[in-house]
Amino acid sequence: MKIKKILTKKIYLAADHAGFEAKEQVKKFLIDLGAEVEDMGAFEYNKTDDYPDWISKAAEKVSKNPNKSLGIIFGGSGQGEVMVANRYPNVRATVYYDGPREILELSKEHNNANILSIGARFVSKKYLNDIVEFWLNQEFSDEERHSRRIKKIEELDNCRKKDEA
């Protein structure tokens, strides 16, 4: 399988200690494919680091330019990481920790997910690159019902901004 459209989007990577090795593997894979990649950290293995410190950096970048960027973030389960990412406006992060690939397909097709959070403790390194490649190749269906639902999510972001003002 060849990655079709990723070369037009910048990909931001981030991980804590539990996802560090997986991030490094995927970073090399994407760079070898010719993708524009920016590593937001962690930059070395540190078993006491905290995922919000790194994941927030990638989510902020995608939040500021959601149509021209994607994120791939890594942690032990991917759960905490997706929670951090989804705090940012314009971010629609999905978590994957093995299971049917249809989950990855639907995250893009129905939800236009722009960040993939991978539970590195549950995804074999043997399949990691294939999983990333598969997700990157999925496309948003742009059906009215899916666009309508995404618009409602964006409206929730706007409500939160008003409450903070």
C-alpha positions in Angstrom: 0.0 0.0 0.0 1.2 3.5 -0.8 0.4 6.5 1.2 -1.6 8.8 -1.1 -2.1 12.2 0.5 0.1 12.5 3.5 2.9 14.2 1.5 0.6 17.3 1.4 0.2 17.4 5.2 2.7 17.9 7.9 2.6 15.2 10.5 3.3 16.0 14.2 4.5 13.2 16.5 4.6 13.1 20.3 5.0 10.4 22.9 5.7 9.8 26.6 8.1 7.2 27.8 5.7 4.3 27.2 5.3 5.3 23.5 8.8 6.6 22.9 10.1 3.5 21.0 7.0 3.3 18.8 7.2 7.1 18.0 10.9 6.7 16.9 9.9 3.7 14.7 7.1 5.5 13.0 9.1 8.7 12.6 11.8 6.8 10.7 9.1 5.1 8.6 7.4 8.4 7.7 10.6 10.2 6.9 11.7 7.4 4.7 8.4 7.8 2.8 9.2 11.5 2.2 6.6 12.8 4.7 7.2 16.2 6.4 7.4 15.2 10.1 8.0 17.3 13.2 8.8 15.5 16.4 7.3 17.4 19.4 9.0 15.1 21.9 9.8 13.3 24.1 13.3 13.4 22.6 14.8 10.8 24.9 13.5 8.0 27.0 12.6 9.2 30.5 10.5 6.8 32.6 9.2 9.6 34.8 7.9 12.0 32.1 4.3 12.9 31.8 2.3 12.5 28.6 0.4 15.8 28.8 3.7 17.7 28.5 4.4 16.2 25.0 1.0 15.4 23.6 -0.2 18.9 24.2 2.5 20.2 21.9 1.4 18.1 19.0 -2.3 18.7 19.6 -1.7 22.5 19.7 0.1 22.4 16.3 -2.8 20.3 14.7 -5.3 22.6 16.3 -3.8 25.7 14.7 -3.7 24.2 11.2 -6.2 21.3 11.1 -6.6 21.2 7.3 -2.9 20.9 6.6 -1.6 18.8 9.4 -2.1 15.5 11.2 -0.9 14.1 14.5 0.2 10.7 15.6 0.7 10.4 19.4 1.8 7.4 21.5 1.4 6.3 25.0 1.0 3.1 27.0 -2.7 2.7 26.3 -3.3 5.8 24.2 -6.3 6.7 26.4 -4.8 9.6 28.4 -3.1 10.9 25.3 -6.4 11.1 23.3 -8.0 12.9 26.3 -5.3 15.5 26.2 -5.5 16.0 22.4 -9.2 16.3 22.4 -9.1 19.3 24.7 -7.8 21.4 21.8 -10.2 23.1 19.3 -10.3 21.6 15.8 -8.8 18.4 17.0 -10.6 15.1 16.5 -8.4 12.5 18.0 -9.1 8.8 18.0 -7.4 6.0 19.9 -6.3 2.6 18.6 -4.8 -0.2 20.7 -5.2 -3.1 18.4 -8.4 -4.7 17.2 -10.2 -4.4 13.9 -8.8 -2.0 11.4 -12.3 -0.9 10.6 -11.9 1.3 13.7 -9.2 3.2 12.0 -11.2 3.4 8.8 -14.3 4.7 10.5 -12.3 7.3 12.5 -11.4 9.0 9.2 -14.5 8.1 7.1 -17.1 9.2 9.6 -15.2 11.5 12.1 -12.5 13.0 10.0 -10.0 12.2 12.8 -6.8 14.3 12.5 -4.9 12.7 15.4 -4.3 9.0 15.9 -3.4 8.0 19.5 -1.7 4.6 19.6 -1.6 2.5 22.7 2.0 1.3 22.3 1.7 -1.4 24.9 -1.0 -3.1 22.9 0.1 -2.8 19.3 2.9 -5.0 18.0 5.9 -3.2 16.7 5.7 -5.6 13.8 2.4 -4.1 12.6 2.9 -0.5 13.8 4.0 0.9 10.4 1.2 -0.9 8.6 -1.4 0.5 11.1 -0.1 4.1 10.6 0.0 3.7 6.8 -3.6 2.3 6.8 -4.9 5.2 8.9 -3.2 7.8 6.8 -4.7 6.3 3.6 -8.3 6.6 4.9 -10.4 9.5 3.7 -13.3 11.4 5.1 -16.5 10.5 3.3 -17.9 14.0 3.3 -21.4 12.7 3.5 -23.9 15.2 4.8 -24.6 13.3 8.0 -20.9 13.1 8.9 -20.2 16.7 8.1 -23.2 17.8 10.1 -22.0 15.8 13.2 -18.5 17.3 12.9 -20.0 20.8 12.7 -21.8 20.0 16.0 -18.5 19.1 17.6 -17.0 22.3 16.4 -19.9 24.2 17.9 -19.1 22.6 21.3 -15.6 24.1 20.9 -17.2 27.5 20.3 -19.4 27.1 23.4 -16.4 26.3 25.5 -14.6 29.4 24.2 -17.5 31.6 25.1 -17.6 30.1 28.6 -13.9 30.9 29.1 -14.3 34.5 27.9 
